[in-house]
Structures are given as C-alpha cells and as structure tokens.
Amino acid sequence: MKDAYYFSHDSNAHNDPKILALRIEQGWAGVGLYWTFLEILRDMPDYKYSLTNNYLKELELRLSTAQATLETWLEHACNIGLLVKQNGFLYSESFLRRMGEVDTLRKKLSDAGKKGGIKSSQAKARLKPPSSNKVKESKGKESKEKESKEKENIPQSIYYFYAKNIKAGAAQDAIKNINKRLKEGFTKEDLIGRINTYKKQIIEKPTDFLIQANNFFGEKARFKDFEPIKIIEYGLPNPECNMCKGQGKYLIQHTGRIEICQCRIKKCIKNDT
C-alpha cells in the first residue's frame, strides 16, 4: 500500500460518542462523508484543509455532495467536535494526533535505518576473524542474556496464556501482579495449571462474567480458588487394602457414591502447560 493512502482507523470507531452523535443527526451518509474527508486531509499539507473562498465548491466536487448538505454536515461535525475550523483551516484534532504518531514512528525508523547502515559499513571495513577466547566469551554472554530474557518473559508468557484461554485486558497490571506471585514462590507450571482449572470450570459452567487477568493474579489472589488440575494414573488394587478389601473401589454409605480406592493410585501429575 502506498504511503499516500495510509492513515490509522480504530476498528471500534463506529461506537465513538462523537461518531454516534453525527450518525444520529446525519445518518450513515454523514459518517461516510467524515471518513472520506479524512482521506482528503491525509493528502493535504499538515493534514489541514485550507478554507479558501471556494472551499465549499471544491468539497462539493470532491465529495459529490450538494453545498447545502455540506454546510449542514460541517456545522454538525464542528459542533460535535469531530472537526475544527480555526485560523483559516478545517481539520480534525484526533486525526492530527494519529498522523503525528505515524510521522514520529516513521522518522524513528528512518533514523534507525540510517544508523544501521553506517554501523554495517563500518563493521565490514574492519571485519576480521575473532580469536577463540572472544568467541567463547561471546557465546557465554549470549547464553546468559538468553537465560535472563527467558526469565523476564515468564510473566508475559503466563499472561498471554491467560489472554488466549480466558480473557485479554489490563496486560501491564496483570504482568506486574504475575511477577509478584512468582516472587512469592509460585511457579509458572502452578499458575498455568490454575488457569487450566478456571478454563475447565468456564467450559462446564459457561458465564458472561470472566475474571480479568490483573484481578486473577491480584492482591485478592483469585487464582488460589482454582487448584491445578491433576492427572491420576491408576494401577491394580492392593489385595491387602483394608479400605476396599482388594476390590479397588468402595461405597460411601451416607452418599451412596462409589469411589476409587487410594490404593489404586500409582502417581499424580500436575497438569501441563
């Protein structure tokens, strides 16, 4: 896509209060005029439309809309705050902000690319085989850095697992709280197991209310309500077991339920990630 045609557009913009207000007054046609006008602003110097004597006539041609309709639309758009008329220009403050962010990012990337090009040419000019000691030092340093990054990424990986399986949101607070829980001694495997338990509960008993990740791992420690799922491997019953008399199961009198006897459990494993 060519740069000339680019600008950011939030996917939930149709729920913006100002857009809703414009839609109430002007219908979807008014909303369409607004987005088309932003496309026009994208190609204007400084992303502003100059209010010349013939600006309405120009917009009539550009937007294929009668001047009378445009005047009413502009009045509503300005009253709502979607557009601003000031110092001989017509523009959108939110659009200026978004394009400012795009231009700043573009400049940073451009500057980084130039610096990278200089460093690359300098490196090629003085390229020579490194000594074996330096290679060992470099590998040792890389190994430590990799280990350090993996430790740093544990809270993020737990949050992403929660976001993928339960609900995304409040990522920074959630990661901060997860880090606290890890420092308290909880392991990644334990926290992942508790997420799986919560997921199993949601599947069995669907609900519209889902705990946010930051609250799940927060000070109230909601995650403690969900013990990690355990996978039990059973073996043959013990013929000498006093509980089941070698049958491998027994009846609980007051409930009428039949339970598998503990003597059959070979091993109990925490749920994997």
VENFEN-V308153 format. One record per pair of residues at least 12 apart in sequence whose C-alpha atoms are under 6 Angstrom apart, sorted by the first residue. I is the first residue (numbers start at 0). J is the second residue. D is the distance in Angstrom with one decimal. If there is no record, write none. Layout:
BEGIN
i/j/d
I/J/D
I/J/D
END
This chain:
BEGIN
i/j/d
47/89/5.9
47/90/4.9
48/88/5.4
48/89/5.0
49/88/4.6
50/87/5.2
50/88/5.2
154/174/5.4
154/177/5.7
154/178/5.7
155/174/6.0
172/213/5.5
173/212/5.4
173/213/3.7
176/216/5.6
176/217/5.5
177/216/5.8
191/272/5.9
192/227/4.3
192/270/5.6
193/225/5.2
193/226/5.5
193/227/4.5
196/225/5.8
196/227/5.8
196/228/5.6
228/270/5.4
229/268/5.5
229/269/4.7
229/270/5.4
230/267/5.8
230/268/5.2
231/267/4.7
232/265/5.6
232/266/5.5
233/263/5.2
233/264/4.5
233/265/5.3
234/263/4.9
234/265/5.7
235/263/5.6
236/262/5.9
236/263/4.9
237/262/5.9
247/260/5.3
248/260/4.8
END
